Amino acid sequence: MPRSKSQYERHFRKWELRKNLTTVEWAATIRYLTRNSIDLEQVEVLFKGREIPQNRVLQEIARRSSLTNTPHDGMLIFVFEFNL
């Protein structure tokens, strides 16, 4: 029996499967990078084990730079890999 789009979407939410960072996650990432004055040439931003390209990170910083001053709910943990 074929499944509908809404059934797949419900299961994806249940399994916590998604392909993009949320607004809160981007705000925390940008806040971390700017507060620690980290050069994007020296860091890889990873989401679910995959690197987010530098041009995408720069685009999100430009798009969401005002979000870094807003408070966020809960605590977020990010893993950054540095290429030194």
N, C-alpha and C positions, 0 to 999 in steps of 0.2 A: 504494500500500500504506500503510495507516494506521500511524502510529508510536505506540509505547507511551510511557507517562509516564516510565519509566526512561530511554528513549532520548533524550527531550527533556531530562531533567535532566542526563544525561551530556554532551550537547552544550552546554548552558548553562554547566556547569562548565568544559568545554574552552574555550569562548569567553569565560570569566570574566564572564558576565552574571549580575547579581544586583541586587536592589532595596533591600537594607538594608546598613547599616554593620555590620561585625563587632564583637565585644566589644573587641578590641584597638584598633580604630579609634575606637570610642566613648571608651575609656579615654584615648587620646591626645588626642582633642578636648576632653574634660572637663579633663584636666590642663593643656592649653594655655590654656583659658578661665579656669581658676581661678588658675593661677600668674601670669598677666598681668593679673588683676583686670579682665577685660573684661566690660562690661555688655552683656547680651544685646540691649538696645534698640539698640545701636550696631553690631551685627555680624550678618552672614548666614552661617549654616553651610550649605555646599553639598556635595552628594554627586552626582557625575556630572552636574554643571552645573545641578542643581535645588536650590532652597532647601528646607531642612528647616524646617518651621514652628517658631516659638519655643516653643509649648506642647509639642511633641514633644521639643525639646532639653531643656526644663525637666524633663519626665517622665524622660528618660534620665539626667539628672544626679541626680535623686532616686533612681532605680533603681540606678545604677551608681557612686555616689559612693565606695564602698569600693574600687573597681577602680583609682582614680587613684594609689594608693600601691603598687601591685604593679608589678614590673618587666615590661617587654615585650620580645619578641624582634624584632630588626630595627629599621629606621628607617622611620618613616612621614612622608609629606609631605602637608600639607593647605594648601589655598588658602582664605583668608578674605577676604571683601570687606567693607570697612567703609563704613558710611553716616554720614558726618560732616556 
